[in-house]
């Protein structure tokens, strides 16, 4: 028998009236690999090609391949023992926080890691994997893309993903501590960087560009298939001579001196506190972001595909969810409201985890957005009822729970199946319905 976990989710989906009559009665969460040993603080699962391999990365620095046909787990690299330039650190909100495969991975074998270096600063680096099954990593192929000086140990963000436009999107938290004391989330230019106050001065051991602190509290949009030559520019994470191992898409909202003079060209969106998982709807290209709140509200933000190159201020730290937060936002900006928020409380949740719009083989679920909360282990569903309008709003009553573990992430495979990553118990689950087939488990997990 396959390992069937927890609760039918009809109750949660039943509140979404458009889908209430068509949810398969055997819809549930299934342990992705019941024969596998538990992962250690897993943060993400994904596929890179059409093979049986799934890739899981753990906060402690391990990047692993799971063979879905055999249940075999292979550690491709452990960043903590790889001798990385600048080192590696994990714990708290640091670690291996993001992994993204190049859209042309099957031919170029490029993979990108977002992690905390030995000083706790953010590093984005590129490596090459071999064609072996499972692949091996060429540590000598390392190319540092950019580094960002972090103010505090928390609010690192760190998720990376390629958008439907082929560019790499990189979410960075506001750098901590509580209440954004260094005011990073609304800072767009190097001249606006706050250097005073405890923890806000440049890190003396940081070897990169101190202007990179202006990138905190933002989502970056980068062309990693090009480079920037030495010279004068508005790149805030460039090398000392202005060069960089990335370029700026010409339609980035602050490219050159567009929008705000001298603003960091890397920035696409700002006013984010600590984006914890974002995703693109694989059918529409729309962007959904889970942004962790301060102490009152947790929120889900949304941008349609047509606005991916539009400057967007999501409102932190003058607003938290739909309510005011007491901070100061940029004068004259029109703040973009979240599409969903919920009260930060023990009965609902205290740390949102962004998810995915389901586009997999369970046809009644297509178009349903799944997201959750790390601390309460609740999962919600919502649908877009009209352009930019989602419902129902999440509450304690219309959720379902993975009570065995914290929900650290969701994942999506190439077929559009959605996974739930259990941080505390090291298990990964998949939305399943035998009524609509379950090919992942046919060969190895009976």
C-alpha positions as a printed NumPy array, in Angstrom:
array([[  0.   ,   0.   ,   0.   ],
       [  1.141,   3.501,  -0.693],
       [  1.715,   5.642,   2.358],
       [ -1.334,   7.909,   2.652],
       [ -0.838,  10.823,   5.004],
       [ -3.278,  12.831,   7.036],
       [ -6.468,  14.373,   5.952],
       [ -8.596,  14.606,   2.864],
       [ -8.471,  18.213,   1.765],
       [-12.038,  18.536,   0.568],
       [-12.887,  20.702,   3.582],
       [-10.354,  23.33 ,   2.594],
       [-11.214,  23.28 ,  -1.087],
       [-14.898,  23.155,  -0.318],
       [-14.72 ,  26.818,   0.681],
       [-13.658,  27.603,  -2.885],
       [-17.083,  27.246,  -4.42 ],
       [-15.93 ,  27.014,  -8.015],
       [-14.189,  23.747,  -7.171],
       [-16.348,  22.344,  -4.38 ],
       [-18.253,  19.861,  -6.528],
       [-15.34 ,  18.466,  -8.498],
       [-12.593,  17.757,  -5.964],
       [-11.685,  14.05 ,  -6.211],
       [-12.704,  12.257,  -3.008],
       [ -9.325,  10.533,  -2.701],
       [ -7.287,  13.755,  -2.822],
       [ -4.649,  13.737,  -0.103],
       [ -0.993,  14.186,   0.768],
       [  1.267,  11.228,   0.1  ],
       [  4.807,  10.785,   1.379],
       [  6.973,  11.411,  -1.665],
       [  9.515,   8.767,  -0.697],
       [  8.398,   6.635,   2.276],
       [ 11.377,   4.308,   1.857],
       [ 13.847,   7.197,   2.027],
       [ 15.605,   8.351,   5.149],
       [ 14.353,  11.698,   6.398],
       [ 15.969,  14.816,   5.053],
       [ 17.652,  17.241,   7.441],
       [ 15.868,  20.614,   7.501],
       [ 14.811,  20.469,   3.829],
       [ 13.913,  23.748,   2.134],
       [ 12.937,  22.867,  -1.448],
       [ 12.276,  20.136,  -4.011],
       [ 12.342,  20.44 ,  -7.806],
       [ 13.168,  18.698, -11.059],
       [ 15.727,  19.818, -13.594],
       [ 15.007,  17.572, -16.575],
       [ 12.737,  14.746, -17.634],
       [ 14.645,  12.04 , -15.779],
       [ 13.559,  10.266, -12.601],
       [ 15.763,  12.573, -10.501],
       [ 14.341,  15.087,  -8.042],
       [ 16.589,  17.586,  -6.293],
       [ 16.274,  18.571,  -2.643],
       [ 18.398,  21.118,  -0.827],
       [ 18.784,  21.331,   2.92 ],
       [ 19.43 ,  24.41 ,   5.018],
       [ 22.682,  22.937,   6.327],
       [ 24.208,  23.048,   2.846],
       [ 23.508,  19.621,   1.364],
       [ 22.279,  19.469,  -2.226],
       [ 20.815,  16.022,  -2.903],
       [ 19.417,  13.992,  -5.788],
       [ 16.541,  11.579,  -5.18 ],
       [ 15.923,   8.848,  -7.757],
       [ 12.15 ,   8.432,  -7.917],
       [ 12.525,   4.952,  -9.463],
       [ 14.676,   3.492,  -6.693],
       [ 14.313,   5.793,  -3.692],
       [ 18.096,   6.299,  -3.645],
       [ 19.348,   9.609,  -2.232],
       [ 22.76 ,  10.906,  -3.331],
       [ 24.454,  13.963,  -1.85 ],
       [ 25.875,  15.93 ,  -4.768],
       [ 27.63 ,  18.48 ,  -2.585],
       [ 27.7  ,  19.685,   1.013],
       [ 28.556,  23.366,   0.931],
       [ 29.812,  23.315,   4.507],
       [ 32.692,  21.025,   3.565],
       [ 33.246,  22.142,  -0.032],
       [ 35.89 ,  24.743,   0.779],
       [ 33.904,  27.588,  -0.726],
       [ 35.668,  30.946,  -1.098],
       [ 34.403,  32.998,   1.809],
       [ 33.064,  29.927,   3.584],
       [ 29.53 ,  28.88 ,   4.428],
       [ 27.273,  29.333,   7.447],
       [ 23.888,  27.954,   8.454],
       [ 21.477,  28.028,  11.359],
       [ 18.692,  30.419,  12.267],
       [ 17.736,  31.978,   8.941],
       [ 21.066,  31.319,   7.226],
       [ 22.188,  28.43 ,   5.058],
       [ 21.625,  27.085,   1.565],
       [ 18.483,  29.104,   0.862],
       [ 17.907,  28.741,  -2.866],
       [ 18.816,  26.546,  -5.838],
       [ 17.757,  27.225,  -9.437],
       [ 18.516,  25.328, -12.626],
       [ 19.159,  27.276, -15.792],
       [ 16.233,  27.051, -18.257],
       [ 18.658,  25.374, -20.688],
       [ 20.079,  23.065, -18.026],
       [ 19.753,  19.954, -20.178],
       [ 22.322,  21.404, -22.583],
       [ 24.454,  23.775, -20.477],
       [ 24.28 ,  21.952, -17.06 ],
       [ 24.306,  25.237, -15.103],
       [ 22.897,  25.457, -11.576],
       [ 22.764,  28.499,  -9.259],
       [ 23.109,  28.481,  -5.461],
       [ 21.972,  31.215,  -3.087],
       [ 23.546,  30.795,   0.344],
       [ 25.037,  32.487,   3.401],
       [ 28.821,  32.789,   3.375],
       [ 31.025,  32.422,   6.445],
       [ 30.192,  35.947,   7.619],
       [ 26.467,  35.481,   7.071],
       [ 26.356,  37.635,   3.951],
       [ 24.364,  36.578,   0.892],
       [ 26.162,  34.888,  -1.981],
       [ 24.873,  33.922,  -5.423],
       [ 27.159,  31.566,  -7.339],
       [ 26.953,  29.394, -10.439],
       [ 28.29 ,  25.857, -10.911],
       [ 28.3  ,  23.187, -13.597],
       [ 26.937,  19.677, -13.082],
       [ 28.048,  16.627, -15.018],
       [ 25.843,  14.471, -17.244],
       [ 26.166,  11.51 , -14.873],
       [ 23.128,  10.012, -13.181],
       [ 23.17 ,  11.27 , -10.498],
       [ 25.259,  14.253, -11.59 ],
       [ 28.486,  15.359,  -9.999],
       [ 29.367,  18.974,  -9.321],
       [ 32.448,  20.672, -10.734],
       [ 33.536,  22.896,  -7.847],
       [ 36.198,  24.415, -10.088],
       [ 33.499,  25.781, -12.369],
       [ 32.361,  28.243,  -9.708],
       [ 31.413,  31.716, -10.915],
       [ 30.415,  34.288,  -8.321],
       [ 27.434,  36.222,  -9.642],
       [ 26.931,  38.714,  -6.82 ],
       [ 27.267,  39.21 ,  -3.068],
       [ 25.07 ,  41.254,  -0.731],
       [ 26.169,  42.617,   2.639],
       [ 23.651,  41.575,   5.32 ],
       [ 22.989,  43.77 ,   8.351],
       [ 21.724,  41.073,  10.738],
       [ 21.445,  37.291,  10.827],
       [ 17.738,  37.199,   9.996],
       [ 15.546,  38.195,   7.051],
       [ 17.871,  36.815,   4.413],
       [ 15.164,  35.746,   1.965],
       [ 17.321,  33.906,  -0.546],
       [ 14.869,  32.181,  -2.872],
       [ 15.859,  32.216,  -6.559],
       [ 13.882,  31.163,  -9.626],
       [ 13.872,  31.761, -13.354],
       [ 10.858,  33.639, -14.618],
       [  8.898,  33.007, -17.811],
       [ 10.98 ,  35.76 , -19.424],
       [ 14.19 ,  33.773, -18.863],
       [ 15.596,  36.139, -16.233],
       [ 16.72 ,  35.113, -12.754],
       [ 14.593,  36.533,  -9.93 ],
       [ 16.274,  36.829,  -6.532],
       [ 14.314,  37.644,  -3.355],
       [ 16.156,  39.375,  -0.517],
       [ 14.747,  40.138,   2.931],
       [ 15.174,  43.547,   4.521],
       [ 18.306,  42.412,   6.363],
       [ 16.646,  42.356,   9.816],
       [ 16.369,  43.043,  12.694],
       [ 12.734,  43.644,  13.719],
       [ 10.99 ,  46.758,  12.37 ],
       [ 13.613,  47.24 ,   9.613],
       [ 15.819,  49.558,  11.727],
       [ 18.157,  50.237,   8.805],
       [ 15.212,  51.171,   6.529],
       [ 16.417,  48.964,   3.692],
       [ 13.048,  47.977,   2.224],
       [ 12.37 ,  51.465,   0.797],
       [ 15.956,  52.354,  -0.148],
       [ 16.517,  52.497,  -3.923],
       [ 19.804,  54.423,  -4.285],
       [ 23.222,  54.166,  -2.605],
       [ 22.877,  57.717,  -1.286],
       [ 19.817,  56.646,   0.729],
       [ 21.632,  53.856,   2.589],
       [ 21.394,  54.28 ,   6.359],
       [ 24.756,  53.725,   8.056],
       [ 23.901,  54.872,  11.572],
       [ 22.335,  52.793,  14.302],
       [ 23.3  ,  49.454,  15.784],
       [ 23.982,  46.941,  13.027],
       [ 23.51 ,  49.354,  10.135],
       [ 27.146,  50.184,   9.406],
       [ 29.02 ,  48.319,   6.662],
       [ 30.444,  44.928,   7.546],
       [ 34.221,  45.418,   7.817],
       [ 34.893,  41.861,   6.63 ],
       [ 32.601,  42.1  ,   3.594],
       [ 34.721,  42.096,   0.464],
       [ 31.981,  43.106,  -1.957],
       [ 30.221,  46.333,  -2.792],
       [ 28.835,  48.094,   0.327],
       [ 26.156,  49.638,  -1.906],
       [ 24.647,  46.149,  -2.083],
       [ 22.8  ,  46.899,   1.159],
       [ 20.389,  48.966,  -0.933],
       [ 19.242,  45.671,  -2.49 ],
       [ 17.825,  44.379,   0.799],
       [ 14.05 ,  44.184,   1.03 ],
       [ 13.859,  43.807,  -2.758],
       [ 13.349,  41.337,  -5.54 ],
       [ 16.097,  41.503,  -8.152],
       [ 15.714,  40.692, -11.857],
       [ 18.972,  39.672, -13.508],
       [ 20.195,  38.582, -16.929],
       [ 22.707,  35.902, -15.958],
       [ 23.453,  34.994, -19.593],
       [ 25.346,  38.255, -20.062],
       [ 27.943,  40.294, -18.202],
       [ 28.504,  43.979, -17.518],
       [ 31.845,  45.499, -18.552],
       [ 33.917,  47.722, -16.308],
       [ 32.845,  51.328, -16.203],
       [ 30.338,  53.674, -14.654],
       [ 26.854,  52.294, -14.081],
       [ 24.097,  51.999, -11.494],
       [ 24.77 ,  48.42 , -10.413],
       [ 24.779,  48.243,  -6.612],
       [ 26.438,  44.83 ,  -6.365],
       [ 29.051,  45.367,  -9.092],
       [ 32.751,  44.832,  -8.622],
       [ 34.928,  47.795,  -7.705],
       [ 35.539,  48.623, -11.382],
       [ 31.842,  48.454, -12.232],
       [ 32.008,  45.044, -13.918],
       [ 29.64 ,  42.232, -13.003],
       [ 28.971,  38.624, -13.932],
       [ 25.402,  39.552, -14.801],
       [ 23.653,  42.216, -16.819],
       [ 20.461,  44.2  , -16.419],
       [ 17.424,  43.469, -18.6  ],
       [ 16.793,  46.555, -20.693],
       [ 13.204,  46.777, -19.423],
       [ 14.077,  46.616, -15.727],
       [ 12.137,  49.463, -14.079],
       [ 15.285,  51.29 , -12.896],
       [ 17.635,  50.396, -15.782],
       [ 19.973,  53.283, -16.467],
       [ 18.3  ,  56.261, -14.85 ],
       [ 14.751,  55.175, -15.555],
       [ 12.21 ,  55.782, -12.804],
       [ 14.456,  57.075, -10.006],
       [ 17.842,  58.628, -10.775],
       [ 20.783,  56.524,  -9.565],
       [ 18.52 ,  53.715,  -8.312],
       [ 20.072,  50.266,  -8.261],
       [ 19.466,  48.757, -11.687],
       [ 19.102,  45.264, -10.256],
       [ 15.873,  46.132,  -8.42 ],
       [ 12.537,  45.055,  -9.848],
       [ 10.271,  45.303,  -6.775],
       [ 10.694,  46.721,  -3.278],
       [  8.862,  47.171,  -0.002],
       [  9.292,  43.488,   0.894],
       [ 10.047,  42.382,   4.444],
       [ 11.211,  38.805,   4.044],
       [  9.961,  37.051,   0.931],
       [  9.76 ,  33.373,   1.793],
       [  9.068,  31.54 ,  -1.424],
       [  7.701,  32.992,  -4.61 ],
       [  6.593,  31.274,  -7.79 ],
       [  5.442,  31.897, -11.323],
       [  2.233,  30.361, -12.579],
       [  3.547,  28.08 , -15.314],
       [  0.439,  28.711, -17.456],
       [ -0.007,  32.481, -17.125],
       [  3.453,  33.676, -16.046],
       [  1.938,  35.566, -13.096],
       [  4.073,  36.045,  -9.965],
       [  2.913,  35.2  ,  -6.421],
       [  5.042,  36.072,  -3.369],
       [  4.749,  35.017,   0.255],
       [  6.018,  37.9  ,   2.415],
       [  6.534,  37.224,   6.132],
       [  5.02 ,  39.871,   8.414],
       [  6.353,  41.645,  11.48 ],
       [  3.81 ,  40.817,  14.169],
       [  0.369,  41.622,  12.838],
       [ -0.215,  40.283,   9.312],
       [  1.173,  37.713,   6.881],
       [  0.639,  38.41 ,   3.187],
       [  0.566,  37.055,  -0.35 ],
       [  1.53 ,  39.534,  -3.082],
       [  0.708,  39.252,  -6.772],
       [  1.94 ,  40.671, -10.084],
       [  0.474,  39.663, -13.435],
       [  2.875,  38.596, -16.15 ],
       [  2.325,  41.841, -18.084],
       [  3.727,  43.829, -15.133],
       [  6.892,  41.842, -14.39 ],
       [  9.03 ,  44.739, -15.61 ],
       [  7.025,  47.378, -13.71 ],
       [  8.433,  49.044, -10.581],
       [  6.284,  47.871,  -7.68 ],
       [  6.265,  48.963,  -4.038],
       [  4.62 ,  46.32 ,  -1.851],
       [  4.577,  48.649,   1.146],
       [  6.87 ,  47.407,   3.91 ],
       [  7.694,  49.031,   6.286],
       [  4.885,  51.562,   6.277],
       [  2.368,  48.805,   5.778],
       [  1.98 ,  45.187,   6.846],
       [ -0.632,  43.257,   4.927],
       [ -3.617,  45.568,   4.532],
       [ -2.849,  47.617,   7.662],
       [ -0.391,  50.361,   8.564],
       [  2.931,  49.42 ,  10.156],
       [  4.265,  52.794,  11.308],
       [  7.269,  53.044,   9.021],
       [  7.897,  55.433,   6.147],
       [  7.373,  54.619,   2.479],
       [  8.58 ,  56.578,  -0.521],
       [  6.645,  59.782,  -1.064],
       [  4.384,  59.69 ,  -4.095],
       [  4.447,  55.906,  -4.491],
       [  1.24 ,  54.014,  -5.084],
       [  1.471,  50.964,  -2.856],
       [  0.341,  47.65 ,  -4.307],
       [ -2.017,  45.841,  -1.979],
       [ -1.505,  42.178,  -1.178],
       [ -4.126,  39.867,  -2.64 ],
       [ -4.418,  37.923,   0.618],
       [ -3.386,  38.404,   4.226],
       [ -4.126,  36.846,   7.591],
       [ -3.765,  37.676,  11.247],
       [ -0.436,  36.729,  12.794],
       [ -1.576,  34.541,  15.687],
       [ -1.178,  31.114,  17.236],
       [ -4.615,  30.105,  15.948],
       [ -3.889,  30.95 ,  12.292],
       [ -0.171,  31.306,  11.618],
       [  2.921,  33.398,  12.187],
       [  5.179,  32.917,   9.161],
       [  3.723,  32.626,   5.662],
       [  5.206,  30.207,   3.123],
       [  4.476,  31.035,  -0.507],
       [  3.395,  28.203,  -2.773],
       [  2.296,  27.344,  -6.319],
       [ -0.681,  27.513,  -8.62 ],
       [ -1.491,  23.891,  -9.35 ],
       [ -1.135,  22.939, -13.033],
       [ -0.639,  19.197, -12.675],
       [ -2.558,  16.072, -13.691],
       [ -5.373,  16.421, -11.114],
       [ -7.503,  18.477, -13.47 ],
       [-10.052,  19.854, -10.926],
       [ -7.175,  21.533,  -9.051],
       [ -5.77 ,  23.412, -12.01 ],
       [ -5.707,  27.104, -11.216],
       [ -5.858,  26.598,  -7.438],
       [ -3.083,  28.349,  -5.498],
       [ -1.645,  26.361,  -2.568],
       [  0.266,  28.178,   0.172],
       [  0.884,  27.701,   3.88 ],
       [  2.402,  28.804,   7.162],
       [  5.703,  27.583,   8.543],
       [  4.91 ,  27.765,  12.249],
       [  1.28 ,  26.638,  12.322],
       [  1.793,  24.011,   9.56 ],
       [ -1.482,  25.141,   7.983],
       [ -2.129,  24.981,   4.257],
       [ -4.629,  27.115,   2.352],
       [ -6.037,  27.193,  -1.14 ],
       [ -7.259,  30.171,  -3.135],
       [ -8.37 ,  30.882,  -6.669],
       [ -8.215,  34.   ,  -8.805],
       [-11.873,  34.902,  -9.18 ],
       [-11.196,  37.953, -11.378],
       [ -7.96 ,  39.628, -12.524],
       [ -5.834,  40.186,  -9.415],
       [ -8.591,  39.123,  -7.017],
       [ -8.065,  35.952,  -4.973],
       [-10.229,  34.188,  -2.447],
       [-11.122,  33.05 ,   0.031],
       [ -8.984,  35.014,   2.471],
       [ -7.115,  32.59 ,   4.766],
       [ -8.402,  31.919,   8.289],
       [ -7.924,  29.25 ,  10.891],
       [-11.21 ,  27.654,   9.892],
       [-10.609,  27.182,   6.164],
       [ -7.166,  25.592,   6.421],
       [ -5.889,  22.062,   6.733],
       [ -2.764,  20.998,   8.548],
       [  0.396,  18.972,   8.138],
       [  0.616,  18.589,  11.879],
       [  3.728,  16.418,  11.765],
       [  5.976,  19.255,  10.664],
       [  6.604,  22.908,   9.839],
       [  5.847,  23.827,   6.216],
       [  9.141,  25.292,   5.018],
       [  8.338,  25.273,   1.331],
       [  6.285,  24.023,  -1.556],
       [  7.724,  22.575,  -4.742],
       [  6.66 ,  21.819,  -8.277],
       [  7.852,  19.185, -10.735],
       [  7.925,  19.372, -14.512],
       [  4.457,  17.825, -14.752],
       [  2.972,  20.493, -12.487],
       [  2.557,  18.288,  -9.41 ],
       [  2.782,  20.246,  -6.155],
       [  4.84 ,  19.126,  -3.14 ],
       [  4.845,  20.17 ,   0.515],
       [  8.214,  20.261,   2.3  ],
       [  8.207,  19.331,   5.988],
       [ 11.109,  21.073,   7.686],
       [ 10.849,  19.585,  11.166],
       [ 10.296,  15.919,  10.337],
       [ 12.314,  15.911,   7.101],
       [  9.505,  14.456,   4.995],
       [  8.274,  15.663,   1.612],
       [  4.688,  15.117,   0.522],
       [  2.867,  15.31 ,  -2.773],
       [ -0.719,  16.128,  -3.636],
       [ -2.087,  12.875,  -5.014],
       [ -5.264,  11.333,  -6.351],
       [ -5.341,   7.795,  -7.661],
       [ -8.381,   8.782,  -9.666],
       [ -6.117,  10.957, -11.807],
       [ -3.039,   8.729, -11.858],
       [  0.117,   8.718,  -9.778],
       [  2.954,   7.83 , -12.137],
       [  5.765,   8.991,  -9.844],
       [  5.172,   6.049,  -7.527],
       [  4.471,   3.299, -10.035],
       [  7.964,   1.815, -10.147],
       [  9.543,   2.234,  -6.771],
       [  7.315,   3.211,  -3.916],
       [  4.686,   0.452,  -3.624]])
